[in-house]
């Protein structure tokens, strides 16, 4: 019999699998989101990103460090929303650790002085883990014709 994994583990599993998210910050009272490549470190309870010193994220986070990370695998119908506190640093060792081939799209090397580490410490998360698009449509159709509610998979809120 398969062992049931706990909700915190599942939230982290989904974040690691999806890898990309929309990072939402507050800019002059308005929400602003942009896509980012996430480096999830569950043992540290941290999500890291590489960012550029000239981006507006630094200023927005300095003004209001509360952020939201929205991970979405729309084909698999799996989603995670993470609320946390962000900070930006010039930790050169962490930059070298996180720098990878895709990073070269923005910077020549990990030694580029404009690279910064954006660190998000998650406080809570909510995930939706459905059986997938085709199965979900079948369940919704079956529920509609039988006048019942479909079982669309797991949904849970967790403290991280």
N, CA, C and O of each residue as an XYZ file, in Angstrom:
640
protein
N       0.836     -1.183      0.000
C       0.000      0.000      0.000
C       0.881      1.247      0.000
O       1.838      1.323      0.771
N       0.576      2.216     -0.845
C       1.381      3.436     -0.950
C       1.216      4.287      0.299
O       0.124      4.417      0.852
N       2.332      4.859      0.726
C       2.308      5.709      1.913
C       1.790      7.101      1.533
O       2.194      7.660      0.513
N       0.913      7.645      2.340
C       0.361      8.979      2.105
C       1.412     10.019      2.507
O       1.924      9.976      3.626
N       1.735     10.943      1.614
C       2.704     11.969      1.976
C       1.978     13.135      2.634
O       0.807     13.393      2.354
N       2.697     13.842      3.520
C       2.052     14.950      4.213
C       1.957     16.167      3.290
O       2.631     16.243      2.262
N       1.109     17.110      3.682
C       0.817     18.268      2.837
C       2.028     19.170      2.628
O       2.197     19.722      1.541
N       2.872     19.331      3.640
C       4.069     20.157      3.483
C       5.003     19.542      2.445
O       5.530     20.242      1.580
N       5.201     18.241      2.539
C       6.049     17.538      1.573
C       5.482     17.682      0.170
O       6.226     17.938     -0.777
N       4.167     17.520      0.027
C       3.553     17.628     -1.300
C       3.697     19.041     -1.866
O       3.954     19.201     -3.059
N       3.535     20.059     -1.033
C       3.694     21.448     -1.502
C       5.113     21.653     -2.043
O       5.295     22.229     -3.116
N       6.102     21.186     -1.306
C       7.486     21.321     -1.774
C       7.743     20.481     -3.015
O       8.436     20.934     -3.927
N       7.198     19.257     -3.074
C       7.360     18.423     -4.261
C       6.848     19.141     -5.507
O       7.504     19.140     -6.549
N       5.675     19.749     -5.389
C       5.090     20.459     -6.528
C       5.931     21.672     -6.925
O       6.146     21.909     -8.113
N       6.408     22.443     -5.946
C       7.257     23.601     -6.269
C       8.515     23.164     -7.005
O       8.905     23.782     -7.995
N       9.153     22.097     -6.523
C      10.379     21.608     -7.155
C      10.121     21.100     -8.563
O      10.935     21.314     -9.461
N       8.997     20.430     -8.762
C       8.676     19.876    -10.076
C       8.337     20.982    -11.079
O       8.782     20.935    -12.226
N       7.560     21.964    -10.660
C       7.118     23.018    -11.572
C       8.275     23.969    -11.907
O       8.427     24.359    -13.065
N       9.081     24.345    -10.929
C      10.322     25.121    -11.076
C      10.167     26.598    -11.455
O      11.027     27.405    -11.100
N       9.130     26.965    -12.144
C       8.934     28.368    -12.516
C       7.690     28.895    -11.828
O       6.721     28.166    -11.617
N       7.733     30.173    -11.481
C       6.578     30.756    -10.815
C       6.435     32.221    -11.204
O       7.326     32.814    -11.811
N       5.307     32.778    -10.843
C       5.102     34.215    -10.947
C       5.384     34.785     -9.561
O       4.726     34.421     -8.586
N       6.359     35.674     -9.481
C       6.705     36.363     -8.241
C       5.911     37.657     -8.206
O       6.037     38.497     -9.096
N       5.087     37.813     -7.166
C       4.276     39.023     -7.040
C       4.798     39.869     -5.892
O       4.957     39.403     -4.764
N       5.062     41.136     -6.218
C       5.502     42.122     -5.233
C       4.483     43.249     -5.206
O       3.549     43.283     -6.006
N       4.680     44.175     -4.267
C       3.822     45.358     -4.189
C       4.632     46.555     -4.660
O       5.740     46.789     -4.177
N       4.077     47.319     -5.612
C       4.736     48.493     -6.158
C       3.783     49.675     -6.041
O       2.803     49.767     -6.780
N       4.076     50.574     -5.114
C       3.217     51.752     -4.885
C       1.756     51.355     -4.681
O       0.846     51.975     -5.233
N       1.552     50.319     -3.884
C       0.201     49.876     -3.558
C      -0.437     48.972     -4.591
O      -1.537     48.469     -4.363
N       0.212     48.751     -5.710
C      -0.321     47.864     -6.751
C       0.490     46.579     -6.799
O       1.696     46.585     -6.556
N      -0.184     45.476     -7.114
C       0.490     44.195     -7.235
C       1.178     44.097     -8.591
O       0.629     44.521     -9.608
N       2.385     43.533     -8.597
C       3.133     43.370     -9.845
C       3.736     41.981     -9.862
O       4.442     41.598     -8.929
N       3.466     41.218    -10.919
C       3.960     39.845    -11.029
C       4.847     39.693    -12.247
O       4.643     40.337    -13.277
N       5.845     38.820    -12.104
C       6.717     38.511    -13.234
C       7.217     37.082    -13.088
O       7.357     36.583    -11.972
N       7.494     36.405    -14.235
C       7.948     35.010    -14.180
C       9.392     34.931    -13.698
O      10.231     35.759    -14.052
N       9.659     33.915    -12.885
C      11.003     33.709    -12.330
C      11.303     32.212    -12.264
O      10.396     31.396    -12.100
N      12.576     31.862    -12.391
C      13.037     30.480    -12.223
C      13.382     30.276    -10.755
O      14.273     30.936    -10.220
N      12.677     29.366    -10.115
C      12.829     29.146     -8.672
C      13.848     28.046     -8.383
O      13.889     27.019     -9.060
N      14.662     28.285     -7.365
C      15.581     27.281     -6.818
C      15.057     26.958     -5.426
O      15.308     27.698     -4.474
N      14.334     25.861     -5.312
C      13.666     25.500     -4.062
C      14.634     24.712     -3.184
O      15.209     23.712     -3.615
N      14.803     25.171     -1.960
C      15.673     24.509     -0.981
C      14.835     24.152      0.241
O      14.797     24.898      1.219
N      14.164     23.003      0.176
C      13.244     22.630      1.254
C      13.953     22.458      2.585
O      13.364     22.762      3.622
N      15.214     21.974      2.600
C      15.937     21.788      3.861
C      16.201     23.111      4.576
O      16.334     23.154      5.799
N      16.276     24.183      3.797
C      16.483     25.519      4.359
C      15.157     26.267      4.542
O      15.139     27.358      5.112
N      14.059     25.693      4.068
C      12.765     26.375      4.003
C      12.938     27.721      3.297
O      12.586     28.774      3.828
N      13.495     27.652      2.076
C      13.812     28.854      1.331
C      13.612     28.608     -0.163
O      13.789     27.494     -0.655
N      13.240     29.675     -0.869
C      13.186     29.644     -2.325
C      14.076     30.781     -2.808
O      13.904     31.931     -2.404
N      15.032     30.451     -3.679
C      15.992     31.439     -4.169
C      15.746     31.738     -5.641
O      15.235     30.906     -6.391
N      16.125     32.951     -6.029
C      16.068     33.390     -7.419
C      17.317     34.220     -7.692
O      17.867     34.844     -6.784
N      17.758     34.225     -8.937
C      18.781     35.175     -9.347
C      18.060     36.349     -9.986
O      17.114     36.166    -10.752
N      18.509     37.551     -9.668
C      17.889     38.755    -10.198
C      18.980     39.766    -10.509
O      20.135     39.571    -10.129
N      18.629     40.827    -11.185
C      19.591     41.856    -11.560
C      19.445     43.071    -10.666
O      18.332     43.463    -10.313
N      20.560     43.660    -10.304
C      20.554     44.822     -9.416
C      19.733     45.974    -10.007
O      19.197     46.795     -9.263
N      19.633     46.037    -11.319
C      18.888     47.123    -11.967
C      17.393     46.857    -12.093
O      16.659     47.697    -12.614
N      16.934     45.704    -11.625
C      15.497     45.424    -11.698
C      14.773     46.188    -10.595
O      15.386     46.608     -9.614
N      13.486     46.360    -10.762
C      12.690     47.095     -9.770
C      12.288     46.233     -8.588
O      11.779     46.739     -7.588
N      12.517     44.921     -8.702
C      12.134     44.026     -7.604
C      12.829     44.403     -6.298
O      12.226     44.362     -5.225
N      14.108     44.773     -6.405
C      14.877     45.128     -5.204
C      14.199     46.256     -4.423
O      14.007     46.163     -3.211
N      13.848     47.303     -5.132
C      13.217     48.467     -4.492
C      11.843     48.099     -3.929
O      11.487     48.514     -2.826
N      11.081     47.326     -4.685
C       9.743     46.933     -4.243
C       9.825     46.072     -2.978
O       9.030     46.248     -2.055
N      10.778     45.150     -2.937
C      10.938     44.277     -1.774
C      11.439     45.066     -0.566
O      11.044     44.789      0.567
N      12.298     46.037     -0.804
C      12.770     46.880      0.297
C      11.607     47.650      0.920
O      11.556     47.820      2.138
N      10.680     48.114      0.096
C       9.508     48.848      0.576
C       8.490     47.939      1.259
O       7.887     48.312      2.265
N       8.305     46.735      0.698
C       7.342     45.777      1.246
C       7.849     44.367      0.967
O       7.718     43.884     -0.158
N       8.426     43.693      1.963
C       9.026     42.384      1.728
C       8.037     41.221      1.586
O       8.455     40.096      1.313
N       6.735     41.472      1.767
C       5.744     40.397      1.617
C       5.523     40.112      0.134
O       5.203     41.013     -0.642
N       5.698     38.839     -0.250
C       5.555     38.448     -1.654
C       4.688     37.198     -1.762
O       4.417     36.517     -0.772
N       4.267     36.920     -2.980
C       3.537     35.694     -3.294
C       4.229     35.035     -4.480
O       4.603     35.701     -5.445
N       4.392     33.730     -4.394
C       4.923     32.927     -5.490
C       3.801     32.029     -5.984
O       3.236     31.259     -5.208
N       3.474     32.119     -7.267
C       2.396     31.311     -7.837
C       2.986     30.346     -8.862
O       3.391     30.748     -9.952
N       3.026     29.063     -8.491
C       3.524     27.999     -9.356
C       2.329     27.371    -10.071
O       1.295     27.128     -9.449
N       2.462     27.106    -11.378
C       1.337     26.536    -12.120
C       1.806     25.526    -13.166
O       2.651     25.826    -14.008
N       1.245     24.341    -13.092
C       1.391     23.325    -14.123
C      -0.016     23.121    -14.673
O      -0.744     22.231    -14.235
N      -0.386     23.956    -15.637
C      -1.770     23.936    -16.118
C      -2.111     22.634    -16.846
O      -3.258     22.190    -16.792
N      -1.150     22.018    -17.519
C      -1.432     20.750    -18.209
C      -1.717     19.642    -17.210
O      -2.590     18.805    -17.438
N      -0.987     19.634    -16.108
C      -1.194     18.608    -15.088
C      -2.215     19.007    -14.046
O      -2.546     18.216    -13.162
N      -2.724     20.242    -14.141
C      -3.715     20.756    -13.194
C      -3.178     20.724    -11.753
O      -3.851     20.261    -10.832
N      -1.934     21.233    -11.587
C      -1.296     21.286    -10.280
C      -0.815     22.718    -10.044
O      -0.171     23.319    -10.903
N      -1.141     23.254     -8.863
C      -0.851     24.654     -8.563
C      -0.403     24.791     -7.117
O      -0.850     24.047     -6.244
N       0.492     25.757     -6.870
C       0.925     26.072     -5.511
C       1.036     27.589     -5.399
O       1.634     28.243     -6.253
N       0.453     28.140     -4.338
C       0.586     29.556     -4.018
C       1.322     29.651     -2.687
O       0.902     29.057     -1.694
N       2.421     30.401     -2.670
C       3.268     30.523     -1.482
C       3.311     31.978     -1.053
O       3.576     32.862     -1.867
N       3.051     32.231      0.225
C       3.201     33.570      0.792
C       4.441     33.572      1.656
O       4.669     32.644      2.431
N       5.251     34.623      1.522
C       6.478     34.658      2.298
C       7.093     36.035      2.363
O       6.527     37.020      1.888
N       8.268     36.077      2.964
C       9.012     37.318      3.141
C      10.282     37.242      2.302
O      11.022     36.260      2.360
N      10.522     38.290      1.523
C      11.654     38.307      0.601
C      12.734     39.276      1.062
O      12.477     40.243      1.780
N      13.947     38.979      0.623
C      15.069     39.892      0.811
C      16.017     39.706     -0.362
O      16.017     38.669     -1.024
N      16.825     40.730     -0.606
C      17.785     40.686     -1.708
C      19.181     40.881     -1.122
O      19.394     41.741     -0.268
N      20.138     40.058     -1.600
C      21.504     40.197     -1.094
C      22.509     40.053     -2.233
O      22.166     39.679     -3.355
N      23.746     40.361     -1.909
C      24.846     40.232     -2.849
C      25.749     39.086     -2.396
O      26.973     39.219     -2.395
N      25.148     37.968     -2.013
C      25.863     36.799     -1.529
C      26.514     36.097     -2.720
O      25.877     35.294     -3.402
N      27.792     36.407     -2.963
C      28.485     35.911     -4.148
C      28.619     34.382     -4.147
O      28.569     33.756     -5.206
N      28.786     33.792     -2.983
C      28.883     32.336     -2.903
C      27.569     31.686     -3.342
O      27.580     30.709     -4.090
N      26.442     32.225     -2.879
C      25.129     31.682     -3.256
C      24.877     31.912     -4.747
O      24.294     31.059     -5.416
N      25.309     33.051     -5.263
C      25.147     33.337     -6.690
C      25.879     32.279     -7.512
O      25.324     31.750     -8.475
N      27.120     31.966     -7.137
C      27.886     30.938     -7.855
C      27.197     29.576     -7.746
O      27.186     28.806     -8.706
N      26.629     29.284     -6.589
C      25.928     28.015     -6.389
C      24.690     27.901     -7.278
O      24.412     26.830     -7.817
N      23.949     28.992     -7.433
C      22.694     28.977     -8.188
C      22.882     29.172     -9.690
O      22.014     28.788    -10.475
N      23.996     29.758    -10.094
C      24.222     30.075    -11.499
C      24.285     28.786    -12.317
O      24.979     27.839    -11.946
N      23.552     28.759    -13.437
C      23.509     27.585    -14.301
C      23.438     28.041    -15.757
O      23.396     29.238    -16.042
N      23.425     27.094    -16.652
C      23.400     27.425    -18.081
C      22.252     28.368    -18.453
O      22.487     29.324    -19.193
N      21.018     28.147    -17.974
C      19.951     29.097    -18.325
C      20.232     30.529    -17.843
O      19.728     31.484    -18.435
N      21.018     30.686    -16.794
C      21.349     32.022    -16.284
C      22.140     32.827    -17.311
O      22.129     34.057    -17.286
N      22.825     32.127    -18.212
C      23.646     32.802    -19.226
C      22.796     33.584    -20.229
O      23.330     34.366    -21.016
N      21.500     33.382    -20.205
C      20.613     34.185    -21.057
C      20.618     35.646    -20.600
O      20.353     36.548    -21.393
N      20.921     35.874    -19.319
C      20.904     37.228    -18.771
C      22.287     37.749    -18.398
O      22.533     38.952    -18.482
N      23.197     36.861    -17.987
C      24.528     37.279    -17.536
C      25.582     36.368    -18.149
O      25.316     35.198    -18.423
N      26.783     36.907    -18.365
C      27.868     36.118    -18.966
C      28.395     35.047    -18.021
O      28.708     33.932    -18.440
N      28.489     35.396    -16.737
C      29.024     34.440    -15.765
C      28.506     34.784    -14.370
O      27.888     35.827    -14.159
N      28.770     33.892    -13.435
C      28.366     34.123    -12.044
C      29.126     35.291    -11.432
O      28.742     35.794    -10.377
N      30.187     35.720    -12.074
C      30.999     36.832    -11.552
C      30.454     38.195    -11.961
O      31.000     39.220    -11.553
N      29.398     38.226    -12.750
C      28.800     39.514    -13.149
C      28.384     40.273    -11.896
O      27.603     39.754    -11.099
N      28.886     41.488    -11.704
C      28.598     42.233    -10.473
C      27.152     42.705    -10.339
O      26.758     43.178     -9.273
N      26.362     42.585    -11.394
C      24.968     43.041    -11.315
C      24.003     41.963    -10.803
O      22.836     42.259    -10.548
N      24.473     40.718    -10.651
C      23.605     39.633    -10.178
C      23.390     39.766     -8.678
O      24.317     40.055     -7.921
N      22.152     39.550     -8.270
C      21.798     39.516     -6.855
C      20.998     38.242     -6.577
O      20.448     37.629     -7.492
N      20.943     37.858     -5.310
C      20.137     36.726     -4.867
C      18.878     37.275     -4.218
O      18.937     38.078     -3.287
N      17.749     36.832     -4.724
C      16.464     37.157     -4.109
C      16.070     35.911     -3.334
O      15.962     34.823     -3.900
N      15.859     36.077     -2.048
C      15.571     34.949     -1.157
C      14.169     35.121     -0.599
O      13.832     36.185     -0.080
N      13.357     34.092     -0.701
C      12.008     34.121     -0.141
C      11.905     33.042      0.925
O      12.151     31.864      0.666
N      11.538     33.464      2.124
C      11.283     32.524      3.205
C       9.781     32.286      3.268
O       9.034     33.156      3.715
N       9.331     31.113      2.822
C       7.897     30.829      2.815
C       7.330     30.753      4.239
O       7.953     30.195      5.143
N       6.141     31.325      4.412
C       5.441     31.197      5.688
C       4.241     30.260      5.573
O       3.906     29.538      6.512
N       3.607     30.288      4.411
C       2.465     29.408      4.199
C       2.319     29.108      2.715
O       2.852     29.811      1.856
N       1.587     28.054      2.447
C       1.337     27.672      1.057
C      -0.036     27.030      0.967
O      -0.572     26.521      1.951
N      -0.581     27.066     -0.217
C      -1.799     26.317     -0.520
C      -1.570     25.662     -1.871
O      -1.078     26.290     -2.807
N      -1.937     24.384     -1.958
C      -1.769     23.710     -3.241
C      -3.057     23.038     -3.671
O      -3.923     22.703     -2.863
N      -3.146     22.854     -4.991
C      -4.242     22.136     -5.619
C      -3.587     21.073     -6.479
O      -2.787     21.391     -7.359
N      -3.914     19.831     -6.237
C      -3.254     18.708     -6.896
C      -4.324     17.800     -7.480
O      -4.803     16.883     -6.812
N      -4.695     18.055     -8.724
C      -5.758     17.270     -9.346
C      -5.151     16.120    -10.140
O      -3.940     16.090    -10.358
N      -5.976     15.180    -10.570
C      -5.462     14.011    -11.296
C      -5.044     14.311    -12.734
O      -4.583     13.402    -13.425
N      -5.184     15.533    -13.206
C      -4.798     15.881    -14.568
C      -5.994     16.349    -15.383
O      -7.142     16.135    -14.995
N      -5.722     16.975    -16.491
C      -6.756     17.616    -17.304
C      -7.820     16.646    -17.799
O      -9.009     16.896    -17.598
N      -7.431     15.546    -18.441
C      -8.403     14.616    -19.022
C      -9.269     14.004    -17.918
O     -10.495     13.978    -18.025
N      -8.622     13.513    -16.859
C      -9.368     12.897    -15.763
C     -10.282     13.927    -15.101
O     -11.417     13.611    -14.743
N      -9.789     15.158    -14.940
C     -10.606     16.212    -14.333
C     -11.851     16.489    -15.159
O     -12.941     16.634    -14.607
N     -11.699     16.566    -16.486
C     -12.861     16.806    -17.354
C     -13.867     15.660    -17.262
O     -15.076     15.887    -17.238
N     -13.362     14.439    -17.212
C     -14.260     13.286    -17.092
C     -15.021     13.345    -15.773
O     -16.230     13.113    -15.740
N     -14.317     13.655    -14.689
C     -14.966     13.754    -13.372
C     -15.990     14.890    -13.340
O     -17.066     14.738    -12.763
N     -15.656     16.037    -13.962
C     -16.617     17.147    -13.992
C     -17.853     16.773    -14.798
O     -18.971     17.092    -14.395
N     -17.667     16.094    -15.944
C     -18.797     15.668    -16.766
C     -19.674     14.674    -16.003
O     -20.900     14.786    -15.996
N     -19.022     13.698    -15.360
C     -19.774     12.688    -14.599
C     -20.553     13.341    -13.469
O     -21.692     12.957    -13.203
N     -19.958     14.321    -12.801
C     -20.649     15.018    -11.711
C     -21.820     15.828    -12.247
O     -22.878     15.895    -11.620
N     -21.625     16.446    -13.412
C     -22.695     17.266    -13.986
C     -23.915     16.425    -14.359
O     -25.051     16.839    -14.132
N     -23.682     15.262    -14.922
C     -24.817     14.434    -15.333
C     -25.423     13.656    -14.169
O     -26.553     13.179    -14.274
N     -24.696     13.519    -13.068
C     -25.234     12.774    -11.922
C     -25.662     13.699    -10.790
O     -26.103     13.237     -9.738
N     -25.530     15.008    -11.008
C     -25.921     16.006    -10.014
C     -25.168     15.801     -8.688
O     -25.756     15.874     -7.609
N     -23.846     15.542     -8.794
C     -23.010     15.390     -7.600
C     -21.778     16.280     -7.747
O     -21.563     16.875     -8.803
N     -20.981     16.370     -6.706
C     -19.755     17.168     -6.728
C     -18.589     16.265     -7.120
O     -18.456     15.159     -6.596
N     -17.732     16.739     -8.052
C     -16.607     15.896     -8.461
C     -15.473     15.927     -7.432
O     -15.272     16.934     -6.753
N     -14.738     14.821     -7.322
C     -13.520     14.774     -6.514
C     -12.387     15.237     -7.422
O     -11.934     14.492     -8.291
N     -11.933     16.471     -7.216
C     -10.951     17.065     -8.116
C      -9.528     16.950     -7.586
O      -8.637     17.643     -8.079
N      -9.293     16.108     -6.609
C      -7.951     15.933     -6.090
C      -7.784     16.612     -4.756
O      -8.761     16.995     -4.112
N      -6.534     16.760     -4.341
C      -6.236     17.311     -3.027
C      -6.045     18.816     -3.072
O      -5.510     19.370     -4.031
N      -6.498     19.460     -2.007
C      -6.281     20.883     -1.790
C      -5.954     21.016     -0.317
O      -6.677     20.490      0.529
N      -4.872     21.712     -0.001
C      -4.496     21.868      1.398
C      -3.759     23.175      1.618
O      -3.031     23.646      0.745
N      -3.955     23.758      2.796
C      -3.193     24.921      3.255
C      -2.201     24.417      4.286
O      -2.555     23.626      5.160
N      -0.949     24.876      4.188
C       0.082     24.439      5.112
C       0.917     25.617      5.602
O       1.131     26.585      4.872
N       1.384     25.525      6.835
C       2.362     26.471      7.350
C       3.734     25.912      7.023
O       3.984     24.721      7.210
N       4.613     26.753      6.543
C       5.968     26.285      6.179
C       6.990     26.868      7.130
O       8.183     26.598      6.995
